[in-house]
Amino acid sequence: MRRIAWLLALWVAAACDEPAPDAAEVQRRVDACCAAATARLEDYLGKKFKAKVPVAMKTREEANALLRDLMEREVPRDLVAAAQKIAERLRLVPPGYDLLAKQVEMLGKGVAGFYDPDGDCFYVVAGYGTSDPAEFQVTVAHELVHAYRDVDKDYWQRMLRLCRTNSDEMQALNFLVEGDATLLGYAIGYAPPGGDAGSVVESFSRVEHPEALVELALADPELAPFPLVLKEPLIAPYIEGQAFAGAIFRAGGKEALDKAFDRPPRSTEQALHPEKYLSKPDEPMVVEGGDPTAALGDGWRLGFTDVMGEFDLRVMFAERLGRSRARAAAAGWDGARYWFCEKEGAASFFGATTVWDAPEEAREFAQAWADWALARDGKEGEVGGHGGEWRVETADGLVVVRQGGSDVLIADGVPRDRVDAVLQAMAAARRVERRAE
């Protein structure tokens, strides 16, 4: 579902809270690391900074306050409210779970540094990496890469625009942004003294078994109290994003990485499967129209609509169906739009029109949604799958999943007397394949 927020940050699993040296020593170290990392970055990618990037060390408490302020400034409140309702409706979080507050709390436990594009400044958490200069240099380099790209690539404003129209594409861009910063941050931070980043970036471009690394990071005890819908969108852009950026680098070097910001991935499918971005891109199908609100009957209103991507589905299915099946069920995604509708009296409906690469992949997804709906409700019962249609009884009402060739329609919480009308409305949505740029 929609990302609650996005941060250009460096997350470090089990981040240490080492005692920080005195303020003068902190500033000296920050300045020295920033100067060294800036020199290496511009030696490798070319001159771009017109002035020194402001950088400061903050205590964890100060950093958390800055994070909270940044999120409150940048995250539209209506989107937060919609995300809250949808997450509760789909049982991704318990009722009353404050997503925004919990995300700030989660970030405060492990973010080692973050870049504020509005203020053109980045902050490093005091204590992180003080016993390991190379690790500290990686933190600084990661944030400097964000600042370097921000000079002329305008990715931050693109993210802000996309958050209202296509959160899947926004998340795909975030995979590029964080993957690029992670790849080059490692190369700059760990390059040997006197060496350049180019001499080691190739080795960091190859990420073996990124899925396993994501699972390992998610197992960090600091993240245990938080739901998957919050923590995986935080972790995956670094690890799987590094694999994506690495694939781009191996295909065309640093020039290809630079050009990727001018032609970023347009779906998380492309970011998760670099081969679908490189060479001949697998462009997403745009689903237009199909709003089922009127078909639901009197008293219903549209609360929110957005694109539901492959990464969303992976995260949504994982806790109840297992990570392996979640990835398999989301694979083959070609496009989707969802609608969240509400009615006075707390009734709600979640509908979606989804498009898949092949009928067999559509059927696998349809079966997974039906099984997931049954599992999330905790009720006993059977899932029927006759004639390409599955029906499941839940506490939120009837769930109907209907497959037709490579399309799957989801009517989750649909009134019994409106099933056909609602499915017909969503089936009428136009499918328009985006053209490669």
Summary of the structure (lengths in Angstrom):
residues: 437
radius of gyration: 22.5
end to end distance: 26.1
largest distance: 72.8
contacts: 1512
relative contact order: 0.11
helix: 53%
strand: 18%
